[in-house]
Every structure is written in structure tokens, then in C-alpha cells.
Amino acid sequence: MIYLSSFEFPNIDQEHAFFMNEKRKCYDSYYPFQILSKHALTHLDFEEITILYGGNGCGKSTALNVMAETLRLQRDTLYNRSNFFETYIDLCSYEAEQAIPAGSHMITSDDVFDYMLNLRSVNQGIDERREEMFQEYLDVKHAKFQMRSLEDYDQLKKMNQARRRTQSKFVRENLMDNVREYSNGESAFTYFSNKIGDDALYLLDEPENSLSPARQQELVHFLEDSVRFFGCQLVIATHSPFLLAMKGARIYDLDADPVQLSTWTELSNVRAYYEFFKMHEREFM
């Protein structure tokens, strides 16, 4: 499914006009101005899967953030904005084959890291509360108590519960279990599988972070199925060879000057892997 068909970023002339009219000269950075135009990235056409490839600093995350804000996509994690972000977005435009679905989302590696940290934080809170309840059990069980009004009913109920149960059973019945924690890779994959639903546009910023090669290949199959069977469109910023090899992906090389379309086997990152394994080919026999 294709929702977003094309996107226009400001060109050199538009940026020049902005700087000619800009009265504020005290800034060290005018981000996101001068980032994408550096390699003449002014226009993107989209397929069901479109990939922005390039090294750190090439602008692929900037492009996703600009698109996400222009399209008003949902997102979970805050990101760095400048005083000129809204001005830049006002110069952008896009064409859609059909309305961008309400459930469309921008997902970054920071979202995944926050998800994993939240799991740990929840479990840490449960662990701390468990220690408190061990002492609470002893205090309640051996307390001298006399019920004087209905307001004391909950305390009476807790005292009777403590006297009829062991300490461990008392704690288990009054405290939720720890949330199951997986490895970082398992948690990251779980996050994507829970977050990506049906019939929506998703912008994914380096989803391979925290994923082993095997998990990256699982993610590829999941994403390809989301497009093929569940009506999703994906725009992905990555330099993972596993994601770059996704079937039918349209790949923009943001390291090229100017930005150009490439096949995944032409990309310098992939060629580096190829040459490395070719050099060590005999060791695999």
C-alpha cells in the first residue's frame, strides 16, 4: 500500500531566500537548514518500502524528522528541535495517493531504548515494594489492633490475611509479579511487533539498533509481511545490510553527491562487508 507518494524539501534557492531575509544572525546553527541541501536532497519518491541509506551525519534522521513533523505523525520520544524547525517545515510539501492513516507513526531507536528502560524501572519499583511488604507483613501480623469503626476495616482485613498466610504468600497476593524482561534484542523486536499495526505509514529510524544479525533478519521478515499482507508503507533510515536487502525496496544513497538511487549491492557499507568476508572466505570452508 502506498499512502505517501512524494516529498519536497527546500532547495538551494529557497534556503538562500530564507538567509537573505533572516534578521537573526546570532545563531551558530540554523538546523535543519543546510543539512539536506548539502547533497542536493530536495525530492523523494516513495514505494511501499523506501530506504534512506548513509553514514552518520548524512541527514537521514533529519529527513525522517522533517517528514514526520510535516505529516503530523504520532511519535513517542522527544527529539532535538531548533528555532528554525517550523520555518523549514513551512517550506516542505508532499503528495499522497490517499489520506495518511491516523495510526501512522514515527519510531526511533530512542523509543526502543526507553521501552527497555521502562521495563527495568517497573521491575525495580516492584522489587523495592516487595522489600517493604516483607516488613509490613511482620508489622501487621504482630500488631495489637482493635477495630473502632468501619474506617478500620481494611486494616483488620490485612491483619487477618497476614495471620492466616505465610510471609511469601502474603506478599504474592498483594503485589503484582515482575514484568518479564527479555534480552535487549528480544525486547526491541517485541516493541516493533507490538507497535506496528495494520494499514498505516511508518517512519523507522535505524530499527536495527539493539538487534543481533539473526533478530535483524526476523525484523525484515516481519516488516515485509506488514507491507505485503497488512497494508503498511515503510520509510526506513538504516545502514544495515539486512534491511537494505529488503525485497522491492527503493534505496536513496544519501552519501552520494548528489543523492541518488542505488541498488543495495552498490552501497559502500555493503561493499565493505562483502570485501571483508571475501577476504576471509577460506576460513569459512
N, C-alpha and C positions, 0 to 999 in steps of 0.2 A: 504494500500500500504506500502511495506517495501522497503526503499532505503538503509538505514544503517543497516547492519546485525550484526556486532560485532565491538568492540573497545578494543584495548590493551593499558594499561598504563604500565609504567616501574615497574618491580618487585623489590624485595629487592636486588637481586644480581646486577641488573643494576644500582640501586641507589648507592649501595656500591662501584661499579666500578667508578661511577662519583665522589664520595667523595675522593676516593683514588687518582684520577688524578687531582682533583681540587686544584689549587695553591693559589686561593684567599681565605684566611682564616679570613678576617676581617669583614665578614657579620654576622649579628645576625640572619638572616633568609635566607633560601635557597628555599623559596616558588617558585613553588608548590611541590618541593621535600619533602618527609616525611609526606605529608598530607594524600594522599590516601593509601599509603603503610602501614600506621599505623594500618589499619584494613584489610590489605591484599586485597585491591581492585585493581586487576590487569586486570580483563576481564569483559566485559559486552556483553551480547547477547540481541538483541532488537526484540520486537514485534511491531505491529502498534502503540501501546501505551506502553511506558516504563516509570516507575516512580522510581525516586531516593528519598527515604524517609530517614529522620534523623533529629536530632536536630541541633541547631546552632553549627557550628564548626566541623560538621561531614565530611565535604568535598563535599557535593552535588553540591554547586555552583562552587567550584573549578573544579569538574569533567565536568560540563557543559561548563565552560570557556575553559578548555583544549580541549574538543571535538570541540567546535565552532571554535577555532583557528586552530586546525589541519585540519578541514574540510573546512576552509576558508569561513565560513558562514558570511552573512551580519549581522551587528549589528549597533545600533544607538548610544548607550551610552558607553563612555569610561569606563574602569574598571582598577583596580589596577593590574599592572604587576610588576614582579621583574626582576632583571638582569639575572635570570636563566630560564625565561619562555620559550624562544626559544630553549634552550638546552633540557629542559624537553619535549617539543613538538617533537623534533627530535627523541626522544626515543619511541614515541607513533606510533601506526599503526591502521588501520581499514580495514574492508572488507565491500563492498557494493554489494547488489544484482543487482543494476543498478546505473547509474551515479546520484550523488546528484544533484537535480534540482537547477538551477541558482537562483530561487526565495527563496531558503531556508534561514532561519533567526533565529538568537538568540534573544529572547525577555526577558528582565529582568523587575523587579519591578521598577527600576530606569527609564526605558523607559516610563513607565506609569506615574510616578510622573512628569517627565519632560514634558510630553504631557499636563498634567493638569496645570502645572505652565506656560507653553507657552500660553495656552488659557487665563489665567488670565493676563499675561503680554500683550497680544494683546489687550484685553479689556481695560486694564489700559492706554495703549497708545492712544486708541480711545477716552477714556474719557478725557484725557489731551488735545488732539487735539480739541475736542468739545468745551472745555472752551476757547481755543484760537480763535476758529471760531466765537463764540458769540461776542467777541471784534472786530474781523476782520470785521464782518457784520456792526457794528456801524461805524468803521473807513471808510469803503468803501462807505457806504450809504451816509454819510455826507461829504465826501471828495470833495474838489474843484478840478476838473480834466479837462484837455484839451488835446485832442489827437493830437500829433505832428507827429507821424509816425506809420507804421504798427506794430512796436515793442510794441506800447501801446494798441494794440487791445484787448489782454487778460484782461488787467486791465479795459478797457472800458466795456467789456462784463460782467465782475464780478460786476462792479458798477451798470450797468443796471439791472442785476439779483437781486442785493440787494434791489434796489429801487422798484422792482415790486413784491417782496415777503416778507412775514413775516420773522422774525429772525429765528424761528424754522424751517420753510420750507427751507430757505436758507441753514441752517446747514445740514438738512436731505439730500438735493440734492447734497451736496458736501462732504459728509462724509459717509463712509461705516457704516453699522449697527454693533453693538456689536456682536461678535460671541456668539452663545448661549452656556451658561455654564450649565452643569448638576451637580448633586451631584458627589462626588468623585467616588462612586460605579458605577453610570451610565457612567461617563467619562471613567473609567477603562474598563468597559465592551465594550463601543463603540470603544476604542482603539484596543482591541483584535479582535473584529468583523471586523474592517477595515484593520487590519494588516495581519491577517491570510487569505491567499488566497487558491487557489486550487493547488493540485499536487506539494507538497513541504514538506521538512523536517523542523520541528520547534522545537527548544530547548527553553523551558519555565522555567524561574527561579522564583519560588514562585508566580505564577499568581494570587493566592488568596488574596494577599495584596490589601487593599482598598475595598475589596468586602464583602458585607454582606453575611450571610449564603444563603439567597434567591438568590442573584446575583451569588454566587459560583455555585449553582445548575444550574442556567441558563448557566453559562460558561461551566459546564460539558456537558450539552446537546449540546451546540454549538460545543465543541471540539469533542465529539463522532460523531456528524453528519459530521464534517470536515474529520474525518478518514473514516467513513462508506461510505459517498457519494461523497467526493471531493478529494480523493487520497492523503490525508495528512498522514504523520507519525509524532508522537509526542514523545519527551523525556522531562519529566517534573520533576523538583525538587520541592517537596512540603511536608508539613505535615498536609494539610487539609484533614479531613476525607471524605469530599465530593468528592475531586479529587481522593483520594486513592481508593474510591469505584467504579471508572470508569470500565465499562464492559470490560473484557478481558485484563486488564492492567497487565503487568509483573512488579512486585514490588521488588526492591532491598532495603533491610534494611541496611543502612549504619551505624546504631548504633550497629549492631551486630559485634562480633569479632570472626571469620572473617565475612565479608559482606556475606549476604545470601539472597536467595529468600524467600519471605513471602507472605501470604495472607493478605489482608488489615485488617481483623479482629484480626490478631495475633499481630499487631503493638502496641507498648506501648502507643503511643499517642491516638490511637483509643480506646484501653482498658481503658485508663483514663477517656475518655468521657463516655464510656459505664458504668463504675462503678459509676461515678458521677450521671448520670441520673437514674441508677438502684437504687441508694440510695435515690433519691427523687421521685421515681416512684409514690408513693401515692399522691403526691402533684399535679400530672397531671390528677388525676381522678376526 
